[in-house]
Amino acid sequence: MSTLLDLGEREIIRRFLSPLVDGLGDDCAQVQVDAGVAVLTTDPVPIPAAYVIGGDDDKYWVGWLLVVINASDLAASGCDPIGLLAAIECPSDWSVRVFERLVEGIRDACLAHKIRYLGGNLKEAGIFSATGTGIGLCVDRQPLSRSGATSGDLIVLVGKPPAFWRDALAVRSGRQADRTGPLFRPIAQNEVMAALSRQSLVKASIDNSDGLLPSLQQLAVASSVSITLDLVQMRSGGAAALGDSDPVRLMLGWGDWNMVCAIDPVNFERVKLVAKSNDSDCIVIGNADFGSQVYWGSGDHKTVVPRLESERFAKDSWFSEGIDGYVSRLLTIPIPEA
């Protein structure tokens, strides 16, 4: 008898959920309302990298990540965030201080992302869990989606890559953790994506929380394009403050909460200016063409990129093999020189 693990998250969605839900497959659901288009997302909080990599089990980081994981989905739509609801279940024998730290993390992340905390639900349970629901609105514009990229588009990263894995690998090598950096306090790209959306500068976008390669693959499928990574541009754009590390390799992993966007090449300088004015950056990582695959390399040496997954219900996902297995694959995947 086959199991969900034999299918993987994306096949489960394609086979069973997509026939039931119009528009399923984007980072957010979209609902037409009188004021415009309401944008909604819901996500449970995973174990934070602050604990998995940084070794800090303070529930503050759980609260912070609960906001970020939902805010980042809203950012992919280019909407103006409205608020966050949270359903929290926790053991009744938790200390008051532990719970207080969880709520402080939610509060501070909401303030950092200019999102209102709207409450939700609270109940006792044997083990802790928390699920957030993010709500946003697009007025006088349509939300962005994963479809819309066309042949000839530039593929860019909006955010600050590859700072997350720079810090993560430093901590794993024994250096002291920076609790102000993206390993502990990741920031979603809400403000810059809303600004880009208002100026119609992005044609398609996807949240990069699963890692760069699977995000590109999903964007390519949704837009019916192929994408070829420009490794020269990636190394040039992401080289700052990395020393001898290869920025391409560090960009491949999950954790940086950047946006993968398709834009018209004529708009690149405008996009970069908007990003800079919102304390972000825009780095060219590739080009879209006809097809439906993701490649790297060039000419006769161009090959389909390998799988480096965070897919749920997948045997080769890091959720199945653990963080050590994921880091090992991240550091050993062969990457072309150009």
NUZAZA-871484 format. One record per residue (C-alpha): z, y, x; residue number from 1. Coordinates in Angstrom, 2 decimals, padded with zeros to 5 digits. Layout:
@pz: Z py: Y px: X pos: NUM
...
END
This chain:
@pz: 000.00 py: 000.00 px: 000.00 pos: 1
@pz: -000.98 py: 003.39 px: 001.42 pos: 2
@pz: 001.65 py: 006.08 px: 001.85 pos: 3
@pz: 001.62 py: 009.87 px: 002.05 pos: 4
@pz: 001.85 py: 009.51 px: 005.82 pos: 5
@pz: -001.55 py: 007.81 px: 005.74 pos: 6
@pz: -003.07 py: 010.88 px: 004.04 pos: 7
@pz: -001.52 py: 013.95 px: 005.63 pos: 8
@pz: -000.60 py: 017.22 px: 003.94 pos: 9
@pz: -004.12 py: 018.65 px: 003.68 pos: 10
@pz: -005.63 py: 015.52 px: 002.15 pos: 11
@pz: -002.74 py: 015.35 px: -000.33 pos: 12
@pz: -003.48 py: 018.92 px: -001.35 pos: 13
@pz: -007.24 py: 018.34 px: -001.54 pos: 14
@pz: -007.02 py: 015.13 px: -003.51 pos: 15
@pz: -004.13 py: 015.68 px: -005.89 pos: 16
@pz: -003.19 py: 019.36 px: -006.11 pos: 17
@pz: -006.45 py: 021.31 px: -005.78 pos: 18
@pz: -007.89 py: 019.89 px: -009.04 pos: 19
@pz: -004.86 py: 021.26 px: -010.88 pos: 20
@pz: -004.55 py: 024.73 px: -009.35 pos: 21
@pz: -007.24 py: 027.40 px: -009.08 pos: 22
@pz: -007.38 py: 028.96 px: -005.62 pos: 23
@pz: -005.04 py: 026.47 px: -003.99 pos: 24
@pz: -005.29 py: 026.39 px: -000.20 pos: 25
@pz: -004.53 py: 029.98 px: 000.72 pos: 26
@pz: -001.24 py: 031.19 px: 002.15 pos: 27
@pz: -000.35 py: 032.77 px: -001.22 pos: 28
@pz: -001.06 py: 032.35 px: -004.90 pos: 29
@pz: -002.72 py: 035.27 px: -006.67 pos: 30
@pz: -002.08 py: 036.38 px: -010.26 pos: 31
@pz: -003.84 py: 039.27 px: -011.98 pos: 32
@pz: -001.34 py: 041.69 px: -013.56 pos: 33
@pz: -001.68 py: 045.13 px: -015.11 pos: 34
@pz: -000.77 py: 046.91 px: -011.87 pos: 35
@pz: -003.17 py: 044.91 px: -009.70 pos: 36
@pz: -002.93 py: 041.44 px: -008.16 pos: 37
@pz: 000.50 py: 039.88 px: -007.71 pos: 38
@pz: 000.81 py: 037.72 px: -004.60 pos: 39
@pz: 003.38 py: 034.92 px: -004.44 pos: 40
@pz: 004.49 py: 032.33 px: -001.93 pos: 41
@pz: 007.35 py: 029.89 px: -001.60 pos: 42
@pz: 008.59 py: 028.08 px: 001.51 pos: 43
@pz: 011.72 py: 026.22 px: 002.57 pos: 44
@pz: 013.27 py: 027.30 px: 005.83 pos: 45
@pz: 012.81 py: 024.80 px: 008.68 pos: 46
@pz: 015.25 py: 024.38 px: 011.53 pos: 47
@pz: 014.80 py: 027.60 px: 013.54 pos: 48
@pz: 013.36 py: 027.61 px: 017.04 pos: 49
@pz: 016.52 py: 029.51 px: 017.91 pos: 50
@pz: 018.30 py: 026.16 px: 017.54 pos: 51
@pz: 015.54 py: 023.63 px: 018.34 pos: 52
@pz: 014.63 py: 025.40 px: 021.60 pos: 53
@pz: 017.33 py: 028.02 px: 022.10 pos: 54
@pz: 020.26 py: 025.73 px: 021.29 pos: 55
@pz: 022.02 py: 028.30 px: 019.05 pos: 56
@pz: 023.21 py: 026.87 px: 015.72 pos: 57
@pz: 024.34 py: 030.23 px: 014.28 pos: 58
@pz: 023.21 py: 030.30 px: 010.62 pos: 59
@pz: 022.17 py: 033.91 px: 011.15 pos: 60
@pz: 018.88 py: 032.64 px: 012.61 pos: 61
@pz: 018.34 py: 030.41 px: 009.57 pos: 62
@pz: 018.66 py: 033.41 px: 007.28 pos: 63
@pz: 016.33 py: 035.44 px: 009.48 pos: 64
@pz: 013.67 py: 032.70 px: 009.54 pos: 65
@pz: 013.90 py: 032.17 px: 005.77 pos: 66
@pz: 012.63 py: 035.72 px: 005.35 pos: 67
@pz: 010.01 py: 035.55 px: 008.11 pos: 68
@pz: 008.40 py: 032.30 px: 006.93 pos: 69
@pz: 007.74 py: 033.83 px: 003.52 pos: 70
@pz: 006.96 py: 037.35 px: 004.76 pos: 71
@pz: 004.30 py: 035.95 px: 007.07 pos: 72
@pz: 002.50 py: 034.28 px: 004.16 pos: 73
@pz: 002.55 py: 037.61 px: 002.31 pos: 74
@pz: 001.18 py: 039.30 px: 005.43 pos: 75
@pz: -001.83 py: 036.97 px: 005.42 pos: 76
@pz: -002.75 py: 038.34 px: 001.98 pos: 77
@pz: -002.61 py: 041.96 px: 003.17 pos: 78
@pz: -000.34 py: 042.84 px: 000.25 pos: 79
@pz: 002.50 py: 045.32 px: -000.02 pos: 80
@pz: 005.69 py: 043.20 px: -000.10 pos: 81
@pz: 007.99 py: 043.63 px: -003.08 pos: 82
@pz: 010.87 py: 041.26 px: -002.52 pos: 83
@pz: 012.33 py: 037.89 px: -001.70 pos: 84
@pz: 014.19 py: 035.38 px: -003.86 pos: 85
@pz: 016.21 py: 032.64 px: -002.18 pos: 86
@pz: 017.55 py: 029.36 px: -003.59 pos: 87
@pz: 020.42 py: 028.29 px: -001.34 pos: 88
@pz: 022.30 py: 024.98 px: -001.40 pos: 89
@pz: 025.20 py: 024.50 px: 000.99 pos: 90
@pz: 028.27 py: 022.30 px: 001.43 pos: 91
@pz: 031.41 py: 023.55 px: -000.29 pos: 92
@pz: 033.43 py: 022.99 px: 002.89 pos: 93
@pz: 031.41 py: 025.54 px: 004.87 pos: 94
@pz: 033.59 py: 028.28 px: 006.30 pos: 95
@pz: 033.21 py: 031.70 px: 004.71 pos: 96
@pz: 032.09 py: 033.07 px: 008.08 pos: 97
@pz: 029.24 py: 030.56 px: 008.40 pos: 98
@pz: 027.90 py: 031.54 px: 004.98 pos: 99
@pz: 028.37 py: 035.21 px: 005.79 pos: 100
@pz: 026.23 py: 034.81 px: 008.91 pos: 101
@pz: 023.46 py: 033.19 px: 006.84 pos: 102
@pz: 023.42 py: 036.15 px: 004.45 pos: 103
@pz: 023.55 py: 038.65 px: 007.30 pos: 104
@pz: 020.42 py: 037.06 px: 008.74 pos: 105
@pz: 018.66 py: 037.39 px: 005.38 pos: 106
@pz: 019.80 py: 041.00 px: 005.05 pos: 107
@pz: 018.70 py: 042.05 px: 008.53 pos: 108
@pz: 015.32 py: 040.31 px: 008.34 pos: 109
@pz: 014.64 py: 041.92 px: 004.96 pos: 110
@pz: 015.45 py: 045.32 px: 006.44 pos: 111
@pz: 013.21 py: 044.64 px: 009.45 pos: 112
@pz: 010.31 py: 043.69 px: 007.16 pos: 113
@pz: 010.99 py: 046.34 px: 004.48 pos: 114
@pz: 011.36 py: 043.64 px: 001.84 pos: 115
@pz: 014.07 py: 043.77 px: -000.82 pos: 116
@pz: 016.38 py: 040.79 px: -001.22 pos: 117
@pz: 016.32 py: 040.12 px: -004.95 pos: 118
@pz: 018.89 py: 037.31 px: -005.17 pos: 119
@pz: 017.98 py: 033.84 px: -006.42 pos: 120
@pz: 020.24 py: 030.81 px: -006.84 pos: 121
@pz: 023.31 py: 029.37 px: -005.14 pos: 122
@pz: 024.87 py: 025.94 px: -005.57 pos: 123
@pz: 026.94 py: 023.41 px: -003.68 pos: 124
@pz: 025.28 py: 020.38 px: -002.11 pos: 125
@pz: 025.96 py: 017.64 px: 000.40 pos: 126
@pz: 023.55 py: 019.15 px: 002.95 pos: 127
@pz: 022.26 py: 022.67 px: 003.48 pos: 128
@pz: 018.82 py: 023.77 px: 002.30 pos: 129
@pz: 017.24 py: 027.10 px: 001.43 pos: 130
@pz: 013.89 py: 027.96 px: -000.12 pos: 131
@pz: 012.49 py: 031.47 px: -000.33 pos: 132
@pz: 009.95 py: 032.94 px: -002.73 pos: 133
@pz: 008.10 py: 036.02 px: -001.51 pos: 134
@pz: 006.52 py: 038.47 px: -003.94 pos: 135
@pz: 003.94 py: 041.12 px: -003.13 pos: 136
@pz: 001.35 py: 043.31 px: -004.85 pos: 137
@pz: -002.16 py: 044.51 px: -004.09 pos: 138
@pz: -003.09 py: 047.69 px: -005.98 pos: 139
@pz: -006.73 py: 048.87 px: -005.94 pos: 140
@pz: -007.77 py: 046.04 px: -003.63 pos: 141
@pz: -008.12 py: 042.27 px: -003.66 pos: 142
@pz: -005.75 py: 040.18 px: -001.55 pos: 143
@pz: -007.12 py: 038.67 px: 001.63 pos: 144
@pz: -007.72 py: 034.93 px: 001.78 pos: 145
@pz: -008.89 py: 032.26 px: 004.20 pos: 146
@pz: -012.44 py: 032.50 px: 002.85 pos: 147
@pz: -014.71 py: 035.45 px: 003.59 pos: 148
@pz: -015.57 py: 035.03 px: 007.26 pos: 149
@pz: -019.31 py: 034.95 px: 007.99 pos: 150
@pz: -021.53 py: 034.19 px: 010.96 pos: 151
@pz: -021.35 py: 036.98 px: 013.52 pos: 152
@pz: -017.73 py: 037.95 px: 012.82 pos: 153
@pz: -015.19 py: 038.40 px: 015.57 pos: 154
@pz: -012.13 py: 036.17 px: 015.33 pos: 155
@pz: -009.01 py: 038.04 px: 016.46 pos: 156
@pz: -005.28 py: 037.53 px: 016.72 pos: 157
@pz: -003.19 py: 040.33 px: 015.22 pos: 158
@pz: 000.35 py: 040.37 px: 016.57 pos: 159
@pz: 001.84 py: 039.98 px: 020.03 pos: 160
@pz: 000.65 py: 036.69 px: 021.49 pos: 161
@pz: 001.70 py: 034.74 px: 023.45 pos: 162
@pz: 005.28 py: 036.02 px: 023.81 pos: 163
@pz: 006.92 py: 033.19 px: 021.83 pos: 164
@pz: 005.97 py: 030.34 px: 024.14 pos: 165
@pz: 006.51 py: 032.50 px: 027.20 pos: 166
@pz: 010.14 py: 032.85 px: 026.12 pos: 167
@pz: 010.45 py: 029.28 px: 024.80 pos: 168
@pz: 009.32 py: 027.68 px: 028.04 pos: 169
@pz: 011.52 py: 030.01 px: 030.04 pos: 170
@pz: 014.56 py: 028.89 px: 028.03 pos: 171
@pz: 013.59 py: 025.22 px: 028.36 pos: 172
@pz: 013.42 py: 025.69 px: 032.12 pos: 173
@pz: 017.03 py: 026.90 px: 032.16 pos: 174
@pz: 016.74 py: 030.67 px: 031.90 pos: 175
@pz: 019.01 py: 032.69 px: 029.65 pos: 176
@pz: 017.71 py: 033.20 px: 026.12 pos: 177
@pz: 016.68 py: 036.67 px: 024.95 pos: 178
@pz: 018.12 py: 036.95 px: 021.45 pos: 179
@pz: 016.09 py: 040.09 px: 020.73 pos: 180
@pz: 012.75 py: 038.36 px: 021.41 pos: 181
@pz: 010.42 py: 036.29 px: 019.19 pos: 182
@pz: 012.14 py: 032.98 px: 019.95 pos: 183
@pz: 015.15 py: 034.21 px: 017.97 pos: 184
@pz: 013.87 py: 037.21 px: 016.00 pos: 185
@pz: 010.19 py: 036.62 px: 015.15 pos: 186
@pz: 008.55 py: 039.43 px: 013.22 pos: 187
@pz: 005.84 py: 038.85 px: 010.61 pos: 188
@pz: 002.81 py: 041.17 px: 010.61 pos: 189
@pz: 003.28 py: 042.67 px: 007.13 pos: 190
@pz: 002.85 py: 046.36 px: 007.89 pos: 191
@pz: -000.22 py: 046.06 px: 010.08 pos: 192
@pz: -001.93 py: 043.58 px: 007.73 pos: 193
@pz: -001.29 py: 045.78 px: 004.70 pos: 194
@pz: -002.71 py: 048.76 px: 006.60 pos: 195
@pz: -005.80 py: 046.79 px: 007.64 pos: 196
@pz: -006.26 py: 045.52 px: 004.09 pos: 197
@pz: -006.05 py: 049.03 px: 002.61 pos: 198
@pz: -008.88 py: 050.09 px: 004.93 pos: 199
@pz: -010.96 py: 046.95 px: 004.19 pos: 200
@pz: -011.04 py: 046.03 px: 007.88 pos: 201
@pz: -010.30 py: 042.30 px: 007.54 pos: 202
@pz: -012.70 py: 039.82 px: 005.92 pos: 203
@pz: -010.53 py: 036.68 px: 006.05 pos: 204
@pz: -007.10 py: 035.82 px: 007.42 pos: 205
@pz: -004.58 py: 033.03 px: 007.82 pos: 206
@pz: -000.98 py: 032.92 px: 008.97 pos: 207
@pz: -000.69 py: 031.29 px: 012.40 pos: 208
@pz: 002.59 py: 029.47 px: 011.75 pos: 209
@pz: 001.04 py: 026.00 px: 012.17 pos: 210
@pz: -000.36 py: 026.88 px: 015.59 pos: 211
@pz: -003.69 py: 028.36 px: 016.61 pos: 212
@pz: -005.96 py: 025.30 px: 016.54 pos: 213
@pz: -005.05 py: 024.02 px: 013.04 pos: 214
@pz: -005.09 py: 027.59 px: 011.71 pos: 215
@pz: -008.61 py: 028.10 px: 013.06 pos: 216
@pz: -009.72 py: 024.78 px: 011.61 pos: 217
@pz: -008.43 py: 025.72 px: 008.17 pos: 218
@pz: -010.08 py: 029.15 px: 008.36 pos: 219
@pz: -013.38 py: 027.55 px: 009.41 pos: 220
@pz: -013.32 py: 025.08 px: 006.52 pos: 221
@pz: -012.32 py: 027.70 px: 003.91 pos: 222
@pz: -015.04 py: 030.13 px: 005.05 pos: 223
@pz: -017.69 py: 027.48 px: 005.84 pos: 224
@pz: -018.18 py: 028.77 px: 009.37 pos: 225
@pz: -017.82 py: 027.38 px: 012.85 pos: 226
@pz: -015.61 py: 029.16 px: 015.38 pos: 227
@pz: -016.07 py: 029.17 px: 019.14 pos: 228
@pz: -013.10 py: 030.29 px: 021.19 pos: 229
@pz: -013.85 py: 032.85 px: 023.89 pos: 230
@pz: -011.46 py: 031.70 px: 026.63 pos: 231
@pz: -012.36 py: 034.61 px: 028.91 pos: 232
@pz: -011.39 py: 037.15 px: 026.24 pos: 233
@pz: -008.24 py: 035.19 px: 025.39 pos: 234
@pz: -007.11 py: 035.13 px: 029.02 pos: 235
@pz: -007.89 py: 038.81 px: 029.46 pos: 236
@pz: -006.21 py: 039.93 px: 026.24 pos: 237
@pz: -003.10 py: 037.79 px: 026.54 pos: 238
@pz: -002.44 py: 038.00 px: 030.26 pos: 239
@pz: 000.10 py: 040.84 px: 030.29 pos: 240
@pz: 003.60 py: 039.91 px: 031.47 pos: 241
@pz: 002.79 py: 036.20 px: 031.77 pos: 242
@pz: 002.69 py: 035.87 px: 035.53 pos: 243
@pz: 000.89 py: 032.69 px: 036.51 pos: 244
@pz: 000.97 py: 031.10 px: 033.04 pos: 245
@pz: -002.32 py: 030.52 px: 031.23 pos: 246
@pz: -002.20 py: 032.70 px: 028.09 pos: 247
@pz: -004.69 py: 030.41 px: 026.34 pos: 248
@pz: -002.29 py: 027.48 px: 026.53 pos: 249
@pz: 000.64 py: 029.56 px: 025.28 pos: 250
@pz: -001.45 py: 030.92 px: 022.39 pos: 251
@pz: -002.13 py: 027.40 px: 021.10 pos: 252
@pz: 001.40 py: 026.67 px: 019.92 pos: 253
@pz: 003.13 py: 027.52 px: 016.67 pos: 254
@pz: 005.97 py: 030.04 px: 016.56 pos: 255
@pz: 004.51 py: 033.48 px: 017.22 pos: 256
@pz: 003.83 py: 034.40 px: 013.54 pos: 257
@pz: 000.59 py: 036.19 px: 014.40 pos: 258
@pz: -002.40 py: 036.48 px: 012.06 pos: 259
@pz: -005.79 py: 034.92 px: 012.69 pos: 260
@pz: -008.40 py: 037.28 px: 011.24 pos: 261
@pz: -012.15 py: 037.54 px: 010.88 pos: 262
@pz: -013.50 py: 041.07 px: 011.27 pos: 263
@pz: -016.86 py: 042.81 px: 011.57 pos: 264
@pz: -017.47 py: 043.52 px: 015.28 pos: 265
@pz: -018.24 py: 047.19 px: 014.53 pos: 266
@pz: -014.67 py: 047.58 px: 013.26 pos: 267
@pz: -012.89 py: 046.15 px: 016.31 pos: 268
@pz: -011.80 py: 049.48 px: 017.81 pos: 269
@pz: -010.50 py: 050.65 px: 014.42 pos: 270
@pz: -008.60 py: 047.41 px: 013.95 pos: 271
@pz: -007.08 py: 047.72 px: 017.41 pos: 272
@pz: -006.04 py: 051.31 px: 016.71 pos: 273
@pz: -004.39 py: 050.37 px: 013.40 pos: 274
@pz: -002.60 py: 047.49 px: 015.12 pos: 275
@pz: -001.31 py: 049.72 px: 017.90 pos: 276
@pz: -000.07 py: 052.33 px: 015.41 pos: 277
@pz: 001.95 py: 049.56 px: 013.73 pos: 278
@pz: 003.54 py: 048.28 px: 016.97 pos: 279
@pz: 001.16 py: 045.33 px: 017.12 pos: 280
@pz: -001.96 py: 044.32 px: 019.04 pos: 281
@pz: -005.40 py: 042.89 px: 018.36 pos: 282
@pz: -006.91 py: 040.35 px: 020.77 pos: 283
@pz: -010.41 py: 038.89 px: 020.49 pos: 284
@pz: -010.22 py: 035.10 px: 020.65 pos: 285
@pz: -013.66 py: 033.99 px: 019.48 pos: 286
@pz: -016.71 py: 034.32 px: 017.27 pos: 287
@pz: -017.82 py: 032.85 px: 013.96 pos: 288
@pz: -021.18 py: 031.14 px: 013.50 pos: 289
@pz: -022.86 py: 028.73 px: 011.10 pos: 290
@pz: -021.16 py: 025.35 px: 010.72 pos: 291
@pz: -017.61 py: 024.15 px: 010.07 pos: 292
@pz: -016.09 py: 023.13 px: 013.42 pos: 293
@pz: -013.91 py: 024.83 px: 016.02 pos: 294
@pz: -015.13 py: 024.70 px: 019.63 pos: 295
@pz: -014.19 py: 025.88 px: 023.07 pos: 296
@pz: -016.14 py: 025.99 px: 026.30 pos: 297
@pz: -019.67 py: 027.30 px: 026.54 pos: 298
@pz: -023.28 py: 026.15 px: 026.59 pos: 299
@pz: -023.74 py: 022.41 px: 027.11 pos: 300
@pz: -020.02 py: 022.11 px: 027.88 pos: 301
@pz: -018.88 py: 023.32 px: 024.45 pos: 302
@pz: -016.64 py: 020.73 px: 022.76 pos: 303
@pz: -014.65 py: 020.40 px: 019.55 pos: 304
@pz: -011.04 py: 021.46 px: 020.10 pos: 305
@pz: -008.39 py: 018.69 px: 020.04 pos: 306
@pz: -005.69 py: 018.23 px: 017.41 pos: 307
@pz: -002.34 py: 019.91 px: 018.10 pos: 308
@pz: -000.66 py: 019.68 px: 014.75 pos: 309
@pz: 002.25 py: 020.88 px: 012.67 pos: 310
@pz: 000.79 py: 019.22 px: 009.57 pos: 311
@pz: 003.31 py: 017.68 px: 007.19 pos: 312
@pz: 002.98 py: 013.96 px: 006.36 pos: 313
@pz: 000.94 py: 013.46 px: 009.56 pos: 314
@pz: 001.67 py: 010.79 px: 012.15 pos: 315
@pz: 000.63 py: 013.02 px: 015.05 pos: 316
@pz: 002.51 py: 016.12 px: 013.89 pos: 317
@pz: 005.39 py: 017.44 px: 015.97 pos: 318
@pz: 007.57 py: 016.86 px: 012.92 pos: 319
@pz: 007.02 py: 013.15 px: 013.59 pos: 320
@pz: 007.31 py: 013.18 px: 017.40 pos: 321
@pz: 009.90 py: 015.92 px: 017.92 pos: 322
@pz: 009.92 py: 019.10 px: 019.94 pos: 323
@pz: 009.80 py: 017.35 px: 023.32 pos: 324
@pz: 006.64 py: 015.48 px: 022.35 pos: 325
@pz: 005.03 py: 018.67 px: 021.04 pos: 326
@pz: 005.82 py: 020.62 px: 024.20 pos: 327
@pz: 004.46 py: 017.77 px: 026.32 pos: 328
@pz: 001.17 py: 017.84 px: 024.41 pos: 329
@pz: 001.01 py: 021.64 px: 024.52 pos: 330
@pz: 001.38 py: 021.60 px: 028.30 pos: 331
@pz: -001.06 py: 018.75 px: 028.96 pos: 332
@pz: -004.00 py: 019.34 px: 026.61 pos: 333
@pz: -007.03 py: 019.86 px: 028.87 pos: 334
@pz: -008.37 py: 023.40 px: 028.44 pos: 335
@pz: -011.80 py: 024.40 px: 029.79 pos: 336
@pz: -011.90 py: 027.05 px: 032.47 pos: 337
@pz: -014.31 py: 029.19 px: 030.44 pos: 338
END
